[in-house]
Amino acid sequence: MNKHLHILIIEDEQIHQEYLLRFLERQGLQADVAGSLQEAVEALITALTQNRPYGLLLLDIMLPDGTGHDLLEQLRNDARLSTYKFNNCRIIMITGMDDLKHIAGAFAEECDAYLTKPVNEAQLVELLHKFHIL
């Protein structure tokens, strides 16, 4: 288990933020939360400047000021954030959007996994094991 892994939950709905925080705590993990695209970008940059980059992003698609797809594009194209693509940062999309357009788009934009809400905890645990987080 990697208890020192930095995790960022990017989710605007408080009920989902709290659910994911409690789930991670039960797994012995802690996370920071960003409620918008702008908060996420600021948290990602701050973590890099403090030499503690995030190793896992739990990313919602629909955010108040953009989308998870927008953030994935920024991770690829923004020089300040591109480090995340080269440091083995895992990205799990967690969203209510279950149509093929969003799923295919997320994988095309290089997310590592895609889960729909409500989150199946067994599937999330399986992914955390697969990514050597648990």
ABEGO torsion letter per residue (X at the ends): XBAABBBBBBBABAAAAAAAAAAAAAAGBBBBBBABAAAAAAAAAAAAAAGBBBABBBBBABBAAEBAAAAAAAAAABAAAAAAAAAGBBBBBBBABABAAAAAAAAAAGBABBBBOBBBAAAAAAAAAAAGAX
